[in-house]
Amino acid sequence: MADLTVKIGDLSFANPVLPAAGPNVMKLEQMLDAVEGGVGGIVTKTVSREPAVYPKPCIAKGPCDGLLNCETWADKPWRSYLEDYKKVKQTGVPLICSIGYSPEDVAELGKGLEAEVRPDGIEFSTHYVGKTLDPLKKVADALKNSVSCPVWMKVSPSTPDIPEMAKVMSGYVDGFVAINSVGPALDFNINDPRPMLGTEDGHGWLSGPAIMGTALYCVFQISQAQDKPVIGVGGIRTGEDAVKFIMAGASLVGVCSEAIRKGPSVYGKIAREMGDWMDRKGYKAIDDIRGLYSSKVFGRSR
Ligand SMILES: Cc1cc2nc3c(=O)[nH]c(=O)nc-3n(C[C@H](O)[C@H](O)[C@H](O)COP(=O)(O)O)c2cc1C
């Protein structure tokens, strides 16, 4: 059986499949179910200093088997999640806490999480931070100066120049998570044409298979532009989808929409399918397939 373990710095993941931040990793039971379902590590739902207030309904079916959402971040005070995080940490799988958004927010949350939970890593969402590099640098700086654990940056697909962003931000962070949901986007039912989400005009953010091509290219570009690890997220439903992201340069993958639709057993299923595919093709370890696409394009993996 192929070896699915992935090492990133001091962190060791039993397999490359993580939940991506979302409603499927909001509650303790969900995170424990994800561990039971075979994840290689846990990424939590994003929390911020102020609880989110978002319109309901906040998830609906989207085009091309995708989902539309307007869920923003967690709607409870961030401190109310600390006991849950501690219990997840006790399971022994690496715990990555997702936080946002301003420099002040991430500094306070980063310090609090390190003091109380000691997560294995912290991911910060850039969804509401702005598209230019200056605000991104300020948030990354504030977080790096507040914690000692690795810091990953969640990339928004609307970032204008991905390679330039990756080059610059690799000086500030320890890894990239790409991509967040894509939008704004719209869908509705032609037999009942009215908004499906609670936003005023029904717009939301698209995820699932509809965004996989965009996510793959983003992962490819980030891995080409710099050396820090990339966690590929966007539309993954099967082990072969996940293999594709690793070949595009990712070290780990994240799954959100498929877990919302099918439940926490999808993580282990995707990992097993990766292993089966690698066995059939004679690949022994994740390192044997990482960056294979790039090496076909450029004759080298980077
Ligand atoms: C309902 C919903 C809520 C989400 N909430 C968050 C969040 O709190 N923080 C975040 O960084 N990304 C969030 N995302 C984005 C996902 O983590 C992921 O980047 C995106 O959905 C693409 O992956 P997928 O196609 O596997 O869903 C959310 C996505 C959905 C569908």
PDBQT file of the ligand as one rigid body, heavy atoms in Angstrom, charges set to zero:
ROOT
HETATM    1  C1  LIG A 401     -20.827  26.917   3.356  1.00  0.00    +0.000 C 
HETATM    2  C2  LIG A 401     -19.379  27.279   3.229  1.00  0.00    +0.000 A 
HETATM    3  C3  LIG A 401     -18.739  27.961   4.260  1.00  0.00    +0.000 A 
HETATM    4  C4  LIG A 401     -17.390  28.290   4.173  1.00  0.00    +0.000 A 
HETATM    5  N1  LIG A 401     -16.780  28.931   5.217  1.00  0.00    +0.000 NA
HETATM    6  C5  LIG A 401     -15.453  29.221   5.134  1.00  0.00    +0.000 A 
HETATM    7  C6  LIG A 401     -14.784  29.810   6.237  1.00  0.00    +0.000 A 
HETATM    8  O1  LIG A 401     -15.337  30.029   7.309  1.00  0.00    +0.000 OA
HETATM    9  N2  LIG A 401     -13.474  30.125   6.066  1.00  0.00    +0.000 N 
HETATM   10  C7  LIG A 401     -12.787  29.866   4.913  1.00  0.00    +0.000 A 
HETATM   11  O2  LIG A 401     -11.601  30.164   4.821  1.00  0.00    +0.000 OA
HETATM   12  N3  LIG A 401     -13.400  29.263   3.873  1.00  0.00    +0.000 NA
HETATM   13  C8  LIG A 401     -14.701  28.932   3.957  1.00  0.00    +0.000 A 
HETATM   14  N4  LIG A 401     -15.318  28.293   2.921  1.00  0.00    +0.000 N 
HETATM   15  C9  LIG A 401     -14.537  27.972   1.700  1.00  0.00    +0.000 C 
HETATM   16  C10 LIG A 401     -14.007  26.531   1.737  1.00  0.00    +0.000 C 
HETATM   17  O3  LIG A 401     -13.087  26.355   2.796  1.00  0.00    +0.000 OA
HETATM   18  C11 LIG A 401     -13.299  26.174   0.422  1.00  0.00    +0.000 C 
HETATM   19  O4  LIG A 401     -12.194  27.011   0.260  1.00  0.00    +0.000 OA
HETATM   20  C12 LIG A 401     -14.204  26.298  -0.801  1.00  0.00    +0.000 C 
HETATM   21  O5  LIG A 401     -15.515  25.901  -0.494  1.00  0.00    +0.000 OA
HETATM   22  C13 LIG A 401     -13.690  25.462  -1.961  1.00  0.00    +0.000 C 
HETATM   23  O6  LIG A 401     -13.594  24.105  -1.607  1.00  0.00    +0.000 OA
HETATM   24  P1  LIG A 401     -14.728  23.013  -1.978  1.00  0.00    +0.000 P 
HETATM   25  O7  LIG A 401     -14.987  23.149  -3.437  1.00  0.00    +0.000 OA
HETATM   26  O8  LIG A 401     -14.162  21.706  -1.547  1.00  0.00    +0.000 OA
HETATM   27  O9  LIG A 401     -15.946  23.404  -1.195  1.00  0.00    +0.000 OA
HETATM   28  C14 LIG A 401     -16.661  27.938   3.001  1.00  0.00    +0.000 A 
HETATM   29  C15 LIG A 401     -17.298  27.235   1.975  1.00  0.00    +0.000 A 
HETATM   30  C16 LIG A 401     -18.645  26.888   2.077  1.00  0.00    +0.000 A 
HETATM   31  C17 LIG A 401     -19.290  26.120   0.965  1.00  0.00    +0.000 C 
ENDROOT
TORSDOF 0
